[in-house]
Amino acid sequence: MEFIAHIDIMPLDALLDPQGKAVSSSMKNLGLEEITNVRIGKHITLQVSASSKDEAEARVDDACKRLLANQIMEKYRFELEETASV
């Protein structure tokens, strides 16, 4: 089975997000005062081959923990989408 993983990695809520803070300040300068508390993260997509959805979830979770997200400063979540078999 083939899956596409959509992974979102964001700074932990308790940590300052300097990039998000800079963007929030810029929103005011652009006349967009109603936009506040911007947080900036990253979105990753990847393909994974696995015998089941549970196995694919375990592999993606392992990749996030070991390489993609710095768990000291970031949190992550992901969704799997099964691709059509050819």
Phi, psi and omega in degrees: 000146179244139180227152169250128177258132174250112187245130174247127180240125183228154174298147175302145183302326184283349183261147175294139176245090185301322180294316177296321179297318179296319179293319178302316179297321180293329178301319178298318180295335180268004181080020180249054185300336182286351178261117182223173175053046178290135174236134184247131179224208178221153178240129181235137170242145177209160178254140179224136175261130180205161181280344179206166177294322178299318179294318179298317178300318180296320181291317180294318178300318178297317179297320179296313183293322187268338186220314192281326183240139173269100188293348176287327185239349187228156172240159180218158171211155180212159175232145177251142177232122179286132178273155180291137177284142180260000000 
